[in-house]
Amino acid sequence: MKISQRAQAISPFFAMEFGKKAAQMTAQGQQVIQLNLGEPDFGAPPAVIEAAKRLMDGRSLAYTSALGLPELRQKIAEFYQQQHGVNIHPSRIIVTAGASAALLLLTAALVDHGDEVIVGDPSYPCNRQFLSSFGAKVNLVATDAASNYQLSSELVKSHWTAETTGLMIATPSNPTGTSIDIDELKQICEWARTHHAWRIIDEIYLNLADPDAEGNVPQTVLSFDSDAIVINSFSKYFGMTGWRLGWCVVPEKLVPILENMAQNYFICPSTIAQYALECFTEESLAVCEQRRLMFIERRNLVLAGLKQMGLPVPVVPNGAFYIYFDVRGTGLTAWQFCEQVLQEAHVALTPGKDFGVCGAEHYVRLSYAASTEQLSQAVQRLAQFMQQFSLEQQQLKQPSTAL
């Protein structure tokens, strides 16, 4: 059969590929610690799980509106008001089958063949795949530690062309766990707005970001750019990865367009996941906040371990649950490092090749979404691997005494 060029052009998601290898090793009886995926070990808040149990009583769980349950859209609007002090009309909120479905709908709605879209490098790989699948020219802009691996207004302006129709920014970012400076984001959005370009801001990890020095919660882009398009998800902050539920906030004029597309592409998001509204209760939000603080403790545990091993972290993350560290000192590429660590230390990580071109051979992503016990074991295994690796390298450098 003929396979489309679109399908053939899509690269593997290497985090998942290393997950497959880890699963095979686990099936063979080996104990592999998987730090390759951003999947919180907590699961959904207890009240959400109990609500789902009650819903499984034989009642009909029929299709919902393609835009999502009205009561869930209302709850999300209230969440923005309570958490970020931003008033959003529920009609602008579209519930989707995970943030991935939101990205797919938005890309299909906004991108024509040949449109240029600016994306930072490194960044979440699936964003580029969505854009390319709909014919966009992805303008990958290299970032570095000086800008927290985020786009700056200067970078955006210097890479802007007559074909640029939009840009995509994630803050905090996957894979680096770093956030864009809020003043830079304001300048970027203003530049894009004046050039009639759309702005998709991925805020999936926003509520897992650290407060600022004054203790203020992270600021959503909607607090200063009401026409920006925001993507979010129940997967990370609420720990509901397998529930496949997300949302986007869009300008009113996009709502009927996305509704038509959602009806045809997905019919509706998961009905049972939508009805489990207890994630927005005071009790559940308190649980999520407690877990956010636990992620900081886990981050500190891993950062201390990597420092002792001599594996540099150029920018300390301030959100999400990822650490992006440099393996150049080992003499291995990121891919070689991840393969050896998986085979010898039984720890699954993700090579930088997943996230772009800039530094792809030098950096590795570690997810500290696993339990504290697993992270402690993983740090010990990595330390042992580094000690053994260093010893072997020293032996190779010693002159041979053979006659």
C-alpha positions in Angstrom: 0.0 0.0 0.0 1.1 3.6 -0.5 2.1 5.4 2.7 1.6 9.2 2.8 4.7 11.4 2.7 3.2 13.1 5.8 3.4 9.8 7.8 6.8 8.9 6.5 8.2 12.3 7.5 7.3 11.9 11.2 10.2 11.0 13.4 9.8 8.6 16.4 9.1 10.1 19.8 12.3 8.9 21.4 11.1 9.2 25.0 8.5 6.6 24.1 11.1 4.5 22.2 13.3 4.3 25.3 10.2 3.5 27.2 9.6 0.5 24.9 13.1 -0.7 25.5 12.7 -0.3 29.3 9.4 -2.2 29.1 11.1 -5.1 27.3 13.8 -5.2 29.9 11.2 -5.2 32.7 9.4 -8.1 31.0 12.7 -10.0 31.1 12.8 -9.5 34.9 15.1 -6.5 35.1 14.2 -3.7 37.4 14.3 -0.5 35.3 13.6 2.9 36.7 11.8 5.0 34.1 12.7 8.6 34.2 12.1 9.1 30.4 8.5 10.1 30.6 6.8 13.1 32.2 4.2 11.1 34.1 3.5 12.0 37.7 3.5 8.9 39.9 0.7 10.3 42.1 -2.2 9.7 39.8 -5.5 11.7 39.9 -6.5 13.4 43.2 -8.4 10.9 45.4 -11.7 12.8 45.1 -11.5 12.5 41.3 -11.0 8.7 41.5 -13.9 8.4 43.8 -16.1 10.4 41.5 -15.1 8.2 38.5 -16.1 5.1 40.6 -19.5 6.6 41.3 -20.0 7.2 37.6 -19.4 3.6 36.7 -22.8 2.5 38.0 -24.3 1.5 34.8 -25.6 4.9 33.7 -25.3 5.9 30.1 -22.2 7.8 29.4 -23.2 9.4 26.1 -21.4 11.8 23.9 -21.0 15.3 25.2 -20.8 18.5 23.2 -17.7 18.7 21.0 -16.7 21.7 23.0 -17.0 19.9 26.3 -19.4 19.8 29.2 -20.7 23.4 30.0 -20.2 22.8 33.7 -16.5 21.7 33.1 -15.9 24.8 31.0 -17.3 26.9 33.8 -15.1 25.2 36.3 -12.0 25.9 34.2 -13.0 29.6 33.9 -13.3 29.7 37.7 -9.9 28.1 38.0 -8.3 30.9 36.0 -10.0 33.5 38.2 -9.1 31.8 41.5 -5.5 30.9 40.6 -4.5 33.7 38.3 -7.0 36.5 38.8 -8.0 36.5 35.1 -11.7 36.6 33.9 -12.3 34.3 31.0 -15.8 33.7 29.6 -16.4 29.9 29.6 -17.5 30.1 25.9 -13.8 30.7 25.0 -12.7 27.4 26.6 -12.7 24.3 24.5 -12.3 20.9 26.3 -10.2 18.4 24.3 -9.0 14.8 24.3 -5.7 15.8 26.0 -3.6 18.8 25.1 -2.5 16.9 22.0 -6.0 17.1 20.6 -6.0 20.9 21.2 -2.7 21.2 19.4 -4.0 19.2 16.5 -7.2 21.3 16.2 -5.4 24.6 16.5 -2.7 23.6 13.9 -5.4 22.5 11.5 -7.3 25.7 12.0 -4.3 28.1 11.8 -1.7 26.6 9.4 -1.7 26.6 5.6 0.9 25.0 3.5 4.1 27.2 3.4 3.3 29.2 6.5 6.3 29.8 8.7 6.0 29.2 12.5 8.7 30.1 15.0 9.5 27.5 17.6 12.3 27.5 20.1 15.0 24.8 20.1 14.9 22.7 22.3 11.2 22.2 22.6 8.5 19.5 22.9 8.9 17.4 19.7 5.2 16.8 18.9 4.6 20.5 18.4 6.9 20.4 15.4 5.3 17.3 14.1 1.8 18.8 14.2 3.0 21.9 12.4 4.9 20.0 9.7 2.0 17.6 9.1 -0.1 20.5 8.1 2.5 21.9 5.7 4.1 24.6 8.0 7.7 25.5 7.7 9.0 25.2 11.2 11.6 27.9 11.9 13.5 26.3 14.8 15.4 29.0 16.6 18.3 28.0 18.7 18.2 29.1 22.4 20.8 28.8 25.1 21.3 28.9 28.9 21.5 32.7 28.8 17.9 32.9 27.8 16.8 30.0 30.0 16.5 27.9 26.8 13.5 30.2 25.8 12.9 32.5 23.0 13.7 36.2 23.6 12.1 39.2 21.8 15.5 39.8 20.1 15.6 36.2 18.8 12.0 36.4 17.5 12.6 39.7 15.7 15.8 38.6 14.1 14.2 35.4 12.8 10.9 36.9 11.7 10.2 36.8 8.0 7.5 37.9 5.6 6.1 34.3 5.8 5.9 34.1 9.6 2.3 33.6 10.6 2.6 32.5 14.2 4.8 31.3 17.0 4.7 28.6 19.7 6.1 28.9 23.2 5.9 26.6 26.2 6.5 28.0 29.7 7.7 26.2 31.8 9.3 24.2 29.0 9.6 20.6 28.2 12.5 19.5 28.2 14.2 22.1 30.3 11.7 22.9 33.0 12.6 26.6 32.6 10.3 29.5 32.1 10.4 32.5 29.8 11.0 35.9 31.4 7.5 37.5 31.7 8.7 40.8 30.2 10.2 39.0 27.2 6.9 37.2 26.7 5.1 40.5 26.8 7.4 41.9 24.1 7.2 38.8 22.0 3.4 38.8 22.1 3.2 42.5 21.3 5.5 42.1 18.3 3.5 39.1 17.0 0.2 41.0 17.5 1.4 44.0 15.6 2.5 41.7 12.8 -1.0 40.0 12.7 0.5 36.6 13.9 -1.1 34.1 16.2 0.5 33.1 19.5 0.1 29.7 21.0 1.4 29.5 24.5 1.6 26.1 26.1 0.9 26.5 29.8 0.6 22.8 30.6 3.2 23.2 33.4 2.2 26.7 34.5 0.7 25.6 37.8 3.8 23.5 38.5 6.1 26.5 38.2 7.7 28.1 41.3 6.3 31.3 42.7 8.5 34.4 42.1 10.7 36.0 44.7 7.7 37.8 46.2 5.7 34.6 46.4 3.4 35.5 43.5 2.0 32.6 41.5 3.1 32.3 37.9 1.4 34.7 35.5 -0.7 33.4 32.6 -0.2 35.1 29.2 -3.9 35.8 29.3 -3.3 38.4 32.0 -1.8 40.7 29.4 -2.6 39.2 25.9 -6.3 38.4 25.8 -6.0 37.2 22.2 -3.3 34.7 22.8 -4.2 31.0 22.5 -3.5 29.0 25.6 -3.1 25.2 25.8 -3.4 23.4 29.1 -4.0 19.9 30.3 -5.3 17.8 33.3 -2.3 15.5 32.8 0.5 17.2 34.7 -0.7 19.4 37.5 -3.7 17.1 38.2 -1.8 13.9 37.6 -4.4 12.6 35.1 -2.2 11.5 32.1 -4.2 8.5 31.1 -7.6 10.3 31.4 -6.7 12.1 28.1 -8.3 15.5 28.9 -7.1 18.9 28.2 -8.3 22.3 27.1 -7.5 25.4 25.1 -8.5 29.1 25.6 -9.1 30.8 22.3 -10.5 34.1 20.9 -14.3 34.0 20.4 -14.0 34.0 16.6 -12.1 30.7 16.7 -14.7 28.8 18.7 -17.2 27.9 16.0 -14.3 26.9 13.7 -12.8 24.6 16.2 -16.2 23.2 17.1 -16.8 22.1 13.5 -13.4 20.5 13.4 -13.8 18.8 16.8 -17.1 17.4 15.7 -15.5 15.8 12.7 -12.1 14.8 14.2 -13.0 13.6 17.7 -16.8 13.9 18.3 -16.1 14.8 21.9 -13.6 14.3 24.7 -13.8 11.4 27.1 -17.2 11.7 28.8 -16.3 10.0 32.1 -13.1 12.1 32.5 -15.2 15.3 32.0 -17.8 14.4 34.6 -15.1 13.8 37.2 -15.1 17.5 38.2 -13.8 17.0 41.7 -10.3 18.1 40.6 -11.4 21.7 41.1 -12.6 21.3 44.6 -10.7 23.0 47.5 -9.7 19.6 48.7 -8.3 18.4 45.4 -6.5 21.7 44.7 -4.8 21.4 48.1 -3.6 17.9 47.2 -2.2 19.2 43.9 -0.4 22.1 45.7 1.1 19.6 48.2 2.3 17.5 45.3 3.9 20.6 43.6 6.0 21.2 46.8 7.0 17.5 46.7 8.2 17.9 43.2 10.6 20.7 44.4 12.0 18.3 47.0 12.5 15.7 44.3 14.1 18.2 42.0 16.6 19.2 44.7 17.4 15.5 45.4 18.3 14.9 41.7 20.1 18.2 41.3 22.4 17.4 44.2 23.1 14.0 42.9 23.9 15.2 39.4 26.3 17.8 40.8 28.1 15.2 42.8 28.5 13.1 39.6 29.9 16.0 37.7 27.0 16.2 35.3 26.3 19.9 34.8 22.8 21.4 34.7 23.3 24.7 32.8 20.0 26.2 34.0 18.3 25.1 37.2 14.6 24.4 36.3 11.9 26.4 38.1 8.9 24.3 37.0 7.5 21.2 35.4 9.4 18.1 36.5 12.4 18.0 34.1 16.1 18.5 34.4 18.2 19.0 31.2 21.8 18.1 31.9 25.0 18.2 29.9 26.9 14.9 29.2 29.8 16.3 27.1 32.2 15.7 29.9 31.7 11.9 29.4 32.9 12.0 25.8 29.6 10.2 24.9 26.8 11.6 22.8 23.5 12.0 24.5 22.2 9.0 22.7 25.2 6.8 23.6 24.9 8.0 27.2 21.2 7.1 27.4 21.7 3.7 25.8 24.6 2.8 28.2 22.8 4.0 31.3 19.7 2.0 30.3 21.7 -1.2 29.6 24.2 -0.9 32.5 22.4 1.1 35.2 18.8 0.2 34.3 17.7 3.8 34.3 15.7 5.1 31.3 16.3 8.7 30.2 15.6 10.7 27.1 18.4 12.0 24.7 18.3 15.6 23.5 17.6 14.4 19.9 14.0 14.3 20.8 13.8 18.0 21.4 15.5 19.6 18.4 18.9 20.2 16.8 20.6 22.7 19.1 22.6 20.7 21.6 20.9 17.5 20.7 24.1 15.5 21.0 25.0 17.0 24.3 22.0 17.1 26.5 19.8 14.5 28.3 16.4 15.0 29.8 15.5 13.5 33.2 12.0 13.4 34.5 11.7 13.6 38.3 8.0 12.8 38.2 8.8 9.4 39.7 8.6 8.6 43.4 11.2 9.8 45.8 12.3 6.2 46.5 12.7 5.5 42.8 14.6 8.8 42.3 17.0 8.0 45.1 17.7 4.6 43.6 18.2 6.1 40.2 20.7 8.7 41.5 22.6 5.8 43.2 22.6 3.8 40.0 23.7 6.8 37.9 26.5 7.6 40.4 27.8 4.0 40.3 27.6 4.1 36.5 29.6 7.3 36.4 32.2 5.9 38.8 32.6 2.8 36.7 32.7 4.7 33.5 35.3 7.1 34.8 37.5 4.1 36.0 37.2 2.5 32.5 38.2 5.7 30.8 41.3 6.1 33.0 42.3 2.5 32.3 42.0 3.2 28.6 44.3 6.2 28.9 47.0 4.3 30.7 50.0 3.1 28.5 50.1 -0.6 27.8 52.9 -2.5 29.6 52.5 -5.5 27.4 55.8 -6.7 25.7 
